[in-house]
Each structure stands twice: as structure tokens, then as C-alpha cells.
């Protein structure tokens, strides 16, 4: 389990997803019209319930996927599903940016974009691992 590279990718995806729950790691920062006043607000996962649910589900699912190493096909399928959820999460962040009157994408938003990258790398490693096991089974 630990010696497989996909464990590292899934662990990094989970860590990055849990980090995005932190208020210091925002996706967007800017002024938002609140009660006829412009207020400076950081857009994090805690700003919207859907963002929070998707972020926590991606983090927990990535962590659980590490322990599904005995069933590679299921691990591969669920990794692709978690990848889709992480992309939907980023799309929801972009939709939330429209509420702001002005602002900038934060540099820490790179953490949000690293999650789908790590999940794709994990899926690729799982697929390669499955192909290796199939090739060894053919030799027997």
C-alpha cells in the first residue's frame, strides 16, 4: 500500500483538499456587496455550503481511496468520480466569483487546481499498476 505511487498522489490530493478548508488559503479575494456596503471577503470553502460539502467529500474520499488498494478497478473508478467532483468544485468557485464586485484570484488558488492534477496522476498510476498485474498473470 505505502510503496505504491498512487498512495502518494491520493494522500497529496487529500492534504490539499483539507488545506482548502483553512481560511488562510482562499480561492478569490475581493469586495462583496453586503447590506449596501462593500466588504472585503476571502472566498474559501466555508463561504458556501455546497463548496464545503464538495471539498470535504473530495478530501475524505481521497483518503479512503488509499485503503482500497486490493480492488484496483473500483479504486480507479472512484478516483475518476472524485476527480469529477473536484472539477465541479472548481467550477462552483468560479461561479461564486461572479457575486463579488471586484477582486483577484489568490495565489493560493493553485492548491485548488493541484487537487484534480493529483487525482489524475493517481488514476494513471492505478491503471498502470492494473496493467502490470494483468501482464504478470498472462505469464503464469
LUMMAR-701629 format. One record per atom (N, C-alpha, C): x, y, z; residue in three letters. Coordinates in steps of 0.2 Angstrom, whole numbers, padded with zeros to 4 digits, always signed. Each point is the difference from the previous one (the first is absolute). Layout:
N
XYZala...
# end
This chain:
140
+0004-0006+0000unk-0004+0006+0000unk+0004+0006+0000unk+0005+0001+0005unk+0004+0006+0000unk+0005+0000-0006unk+0002-0005-0002unk+0006+0000-0005unk-0003+0002-0007unk-0007+0000-0001unk-0003+0002-0006unk+0000+0007-0001unk+0002+0003-0006unk+0000+0007-0002unk-0007+0003+0001unk-0005-0003-0002unk-0007+0002+0001unk-0002+0002+0007unk+0003-0003+0005unk-0001+0001+0007unk+0002+0007+0001unk+0006+0002-0003unk+0003+0007+0001unk-0005+0005-0003unk-0002-0001-0006unk-0004+0005-0004unk-0007+0001+0004unk-0003-0006+0002unk-0006+0001+0004unk+0001+0003+0006unk+0005-0001+0004unk+0001+0003+0006unk+0002+0008-0001unk+0003+0002-0005unk+0001+0007-0002unk-0006+0003-0002unk-0005-0003-0003unk-0006+0002-0002unk-0005+0002+0006unk+0001-0005+0005unk-0004+0000+0006unk+0003+0006+0004unk+0006+0001+0001unk+0003+0005+0004unk-0002+0007-0003unk+0001+0000-0007unk-0002+0007-0003unk-0007+0002+0001unk-0004-0005+0000unk-0007+0001+0000unk-0002+0002+0008unk+0003-0003+0004unk-0001+0002+0007unk+0003+0007+0002unk+0006+0002-0004unk+0003+0006+0001unk-0005+0006-0003unk-0004-0002-0005unk-0005+0005-0002unk-0005+0002+0004unk-0001-0004+0006unk-0005+0002+0005unk+0003+0005+0004unk+0006+0001+0000unk+0003+0006+0004unk-0002+0007-0002unk-0001+0004+0004unk-0002+0007-0002unk+0006+0004-0003unk+0006-0002+0001unk+0006+0003-0003unk+0001-0002-0007unk-0003-0005-0002unk+0001-0002-0007unk-0006+0001-0004unk-0001+0006-0003unk-0006+0002-0004unk+0001-0001-0007unk-0006-0001-0003unk+0000+0000-0008unk+0000+0007-0003unk-0003+0004+0003unk-0002+0007-0003unk+0000+0005+0006unk+0002+0006-0001unk-0001+0005+0005unk-0002+0006-0003unk-0005+0003+0003unk-0002+0006-0003unk-0006+0004+0004unk-0003+0005-0003unk-0005+0003+0003unk-0007-0003-0002unk-0004-0001+0005unk-0007-0002-0001unk-0005+0004+0003unk-0005+0001-0003unk-0006+0005+0002unk-0004-0004+0005unk+0001+0003+0007unk-0004-0003+0005unk-0003+0006+0004unk-0007-0001-0001unk-0004+0005+0004unk+0002+0007-0003unk+0000+0001-0006unk+0002+0007-0003unk+0007+0002+0002unk+0004-0004+0002unk+0007+0002+0001unk+0005-0005-0003unk+0005+0003-0003unk+0005-0005-0003unk+0005-0002+0006unk+0000-0007+0001unk+0004-0003+0005unk+0005-0005-0003unk+0006+0001+0002unk+0005-0005-0002unk+0000-0007+0003unk-0001-0004-0005unk-0002-0007+0002unk+0005-0005-0004unk+0002-0005+0004unk+0004-0005-0003unk-0005-0006-0002unk+0001-0003-0006unk-0004-0005-0002unk+0003-0007+0001unk-0002-0003+0005unk+0002-0007+0002unk-0006-0005+0000unk+0002-0006+0002unk-0005-0005-0001unk-0006+0001+0006unk+0002+0004+0005unk-0005+0001+0005unk-0005+0006-0002unk+0001+0003-0005unk-0005+0005-0002unk-0006-0003-0003unk+0000-0006-0003unk-0006-0002-0003unk-0001-0008+0002unk-0006-0002+0002unk-0001-0006+0002unk+0001-0006-0005unk-0001+0002-0006unk+0002-0005-0005unk+0007-0001-0001unk+0004+0006+0000unk+0007-0001+0000unk+0003-0004+0006unk-0003+0001+0005unk+0002-0003+0006unk-0001-0008+0000unk-0006-0002-0002unk-0002-0007-0001unk+0005-0003-0005unk+0001+0003-0006unk+0004-0003-0005unk+0007+0000+0002unk+0003+0005+0003unk+0007+0000+0002unk+0001-0006+0005unk-0004+0000+0005unk+0000-0006+0005unk+0000-0007-0003unk-0005+0000-0004unk-0001-0007-0004unk+0006-0002-0004unk+0003+0005-0003unk+0006-0002-0004unk+0006-0001+0004unk+0000+0003+0006unk+0006-0001+0005unk-0001-0007+0003unk-0006-0002+0002unk-0001-0006+0003unk+0000-0006-0005unk-0003+0001-0005unk+0001-0005-0005unk+0007-0002-0003unk+0004+0005+0000unk+0007-0001-0002unk+0004-0003+0005unk-0002+0001+0006unk+0003-0004+0006unk-0002-0007+0000unk-0007-0001-0001unk-0002-0007+0000unk+0002-0004-0006unk+0001+0003-0005unk+0003-0003-0006unk+0007-0004+0001unk+0003+0003+0004unk+0007-0003+0002unk-0001-0007+0002unk-0005-0001+0004unk-0001-0007+0003unk-0004-0005-0005unk-0002+0002-0006unk-0003-0004-0004unk+0005-0003-0005unk+0006-0001+0002unk+0006-0003-0004unk-0001-0007-0003unk-0004-0004+0004unk-0001-0007-0002unk-0005+0000-0006unk-0004+0005-0001unk-0005-0001-0006unk+0002+0006-0005unk+0004-0001-0004unk+0003+0006-0004unk-0005+0002-0005unk-0005-0004-0003unk-0005+0003-0004unk-0005+0004+0003unk-0002-0001+0006unk-0004+0004+0004unk+0004+0007+0002unk+0006-0001+0002unk+0004+0006+0002unk+0001+0004-0006unk+0001-0002-0006unk+0000+0004-0006unk-0006+0003-0002unk-0006-0003+0001unk-0006+0003-0002unk-0002+0005+0005unk+0001-0001+0006unk-0002+0005+0006unk+0005+0006-0001unk+0006-0001-0002unk+0005+0005-0001unk-0002+0005-0005unk-0003-0003-0006unk-0002+0004-0005unk-0007+0004+0002unk-0004-0003+0004unk-0006+0004+0003unk+0002+0005+0004unk+0005-0001+0005unk+0003+0005+0004unk+0003+0006-0004unk+0003-0002-0005unk+0003+0005-0005unk-0006+0005-0003unk-0005-0003-0002unk-0006+0003-0002unk-0003+0005+0005unk+0000-0002+0006unk-0002+0004+0006unk+0004+0006+0001unk+0007-0001-0001unk+0005+0005+0001unk-0001+0005-0005unk-0001-0002-0006unk-0001+0005-0006unk-0006+0004+0001unk-0006-0003+0002unk-0006+0003+0002unk+0001+0005+0006unk+0004-0002+0004unk+0002+0005+0006unk+0003+0006-0003unk+0005-0001-0004unk+0003+0006-0003unk-0005+0005-0004unk-0004-0004-0004unk-0005+0004-0004unk-0005+0004+0005unk-0002-0003+0006unk-0004+0004+0005unk+0004+0006+0003unk+0007-0001+0000unk+0004+0006+0003unk-0001+0005-0006unk+0001-0001-0006unk-0001+0005-0005unk-0007+0003+0000unk-0005-0004+0001unk-0006+0003+0000unk-0001+0004+0006unk+0003-0001+0006unk-0001+0004+0006unk+0004+0007-0001unk+0005+0000-0005unk+0004+0006-0001unk-0004+0005-0003unk-0006-0002-0004unk-0004+0005-0003unk-0004+0005+0005unk-0001-0003+0006unk-0003+0004+0005unk+0004+0006+0002unk+0007+0000+0000unk+0004+0005+0002unk+0000+0006-0005unk+0000+0006+0003unk+0000+0006-0005unk+0007+0001-0003unk+0005-0001+0004unk+0007+0000-0003unk+0005-0004+0005unk+0005-0002-0003unk+0005-0004+0004unk+0005-0004-0005unk+0004-0004+0003unk+0005-0004-0004unk+0000-0007+0003unk+0002-0005-0005unk+0001-0007+0002unk+0006+0000+0004unk+0000-0003+0005unk+0006-0001+0005unk+0005-0005-0002unk+0006+0001+0002unk+0006-0004-0002unk-0001-0007+0003unk-0004+0000+0006unk-0001-0006+0003unk-0005-0005-0004unk-0003+0003-0005unk-0005-0004-0004unk+0003-0006-0003unk+0007+0001-0001unk+0004-0006-0003unk-0001-0006+0004unk-0002+0000+0006unk-0001-0006+0004unk-0006-0003-0002unk-0005+0004-0002unk-0007-0003-0003unk+0001-0003-0006unk+0005+0003-0004unk+0001-0003-0007unk+0004-0006+0000unk+0004-0001+0006unk+0005-0006+0001unk-0004-0006+0001unk-0006+0000+0003unk-0004-0005+0002unk-0002-0005-0006unk-0003+0003-0005unk-0002-0004-0006unk+0007-0003-0003unk+0005+0004+0000unk+0006-0003-0003unk+0003-0006+0004unk+0000+0000+0006unk+0002-0005+0004unk-0005-0006-0001unk-0006+0001-0001unk-0005-0006-0001unk+0001-0003-0006unk+0001+0004-0006unk+0002-0003-0006unk+0006-0004+0000unk+0005+0003+0003unk+0007-0004+0001unk-0001-0007+0004unk-0005+0001+0005unk-0001-0007+0004unk-0004-0005-0005unk-0005+0003-0004unk-0004-0004-0004unk+0005-0004-0005unk+0004+0004-0003unk+0005-0002-0005unk+0005-0006+0003unk+0002+0001+0006unk+0004-0005+0004unk-0004-0006+0001unk-0006+0001+0002unk-0004-0006+0002unk-0001-0004-0007unk-0001+0003-0005unk-0001-0003-0007unk+0006-0004-0002unk+0006+0004+0001unk+0006-0004-0002unk+0001-0006+0005unk-0001+0001+0006unk+0001-0006+0005unk-0005-0006-0002unk-0006+0002-0002unk-0005-0005-0002unk+0003-0004-0007unk+0002+0004-0004unk+0003-0003-0006unk+0006-0004+0001unk+0004+0002+0005unk+0006-0004+0002unk-0002-0007+0003unk-0005+0000+0004unk-0002-0006+0003unk-0003-0004-0005unk-0004+0002-0005unk-0003-0004-0005unk+0005-0003-0005unk+0006+0004-0001unk+0005-0003-0004unk+0004-0006+0004unk+0001+0001+0006unk+0003-0005+0004unk-0005-0006+0000unk-0006+0001+0001unk-0005-0006+0000unk+0000-0004-0007unk+0002+0003-0005unk+0000-0003-0007unk+0006-0004+0000unk+0005+0001+0004unk+0007-0004-0001unk-0001-0006+0004unk-0005-0001+0005unk+0000-0006+0004unk-0003-0005-0004unk
# end
